[in-house]
Amino acid sequence: MAVNLTWGVAAMECFSHLGTYQDVVFKVSWTLTAVNDETGATATTQGLESVAIDPSAPFTPYADLTEDQVIGWVKSGLGTELVDQ
């Protein structure tokens, strides 16, 4: 039985200005949907994850963010053990 998992970004909360940057993401509302390939049954969970702001890390402007990048922040915040569950 194969289960396909799909992560998604539902919304992002931003500081309008933080230092010299604009629209700095500090919280992500995410979804995770599981679909059973055999039965078609689906289950969805959702959560809200705070994003650590690291002033020494390169800044990506809001308009240039990718869903994969934001999902990476979510998974990092959740931790490997929880993501693997």
C-alpha positions in Angstrom: 0.0 0.0 0.0 1.5 3.3 -1.1 0.6 6.6 0.5 1.4 9.8 -1.3 2.1 12.9 0.9 1.7 16.4 -0.3 2.8 19.4 1.7 1.3 22.8 1.0 1.5 26.4 2.2 -1.9 27.8 3.1 -0.8 31.3 4.3 2.2 33.2 5.6 2.3 36.0 8.2 4.9 38.7 7.7 6.5 41.7 9.4 5.9 44.6 7.0 9.4 45.9 7.8 12.2 44.3 9.8 15.5 46.3 9.7 16.1 47.1 6.0 13.9 44.3 4.7 10.2 44.3 3.8 7.6 41.5 4.1 9.7 39.2 6.3 7.9 35.9 6.9 7.7 34.9 10.6 4.8 32.3 10.6 3.6 29.7 8.1 0.2 28.0 8.0 0.8 24.6 6.4 -1.1 21.5 5.3 -0.1 17.9 4.8 -2.4 15.6 2.7 -2.0 11.9 2.6 -3.7 9.8 -0.2 -3.9 6.0 -0.2 -3.2 4.8 -3.7 -5.3 1.7 -3.4 -8.4 3.1 -1.8 -8.2 6.7 -2.6 -8.8 7.6 1.0 -7.4 11.0 2.0 -6.5 12.6 5.3 -5.3 16.1 5.8 -3.6 17.8 8.8 -2.6 21.3 9.2 -0.5 23.4 11.5 1.1 26.7 12.2 4.9 27.0 12.4 7.0 29.9 13.5 10.0 30.7 11.3 13.3 31.5 12.9 14.7 34.8 11.7 18.4 34.5 11.2 19.9 38.0 10.4 23.1 36.3 9.2 21.3 34.1 6.6 20.8 35.4 3.1 17.4 37.1 2.7 15.0 36.0 0.0 12.5 38.7 -1.0 8.9 37.7 -0.5 8.1 37.7 -4.2 11.0 35.3 -4.9 10.1 32.7 -2.2 9.2 29.3 -3.5 6.8 26.8 -1.9 9.7 24.3 -1.6 11.8 26.9 0.3 8.9 27.7 2.7 8.0 24.0 3.2 11.7 23.5 4.0 11.4 26.1 6.8 8.3 24.3 8.1 10.0 20.9 8.1 13.1 22.3 9.8 10.9 23.9 12.5 9.0 20.6 13.1 12.2 18.5 13.2 13.1 15.3 11.4 11.5 13.0 13.9 8.0 14.6 13.6 8.2 15.0 9.8 9.2 11.3 9.5 6.1 10.2 11.5 
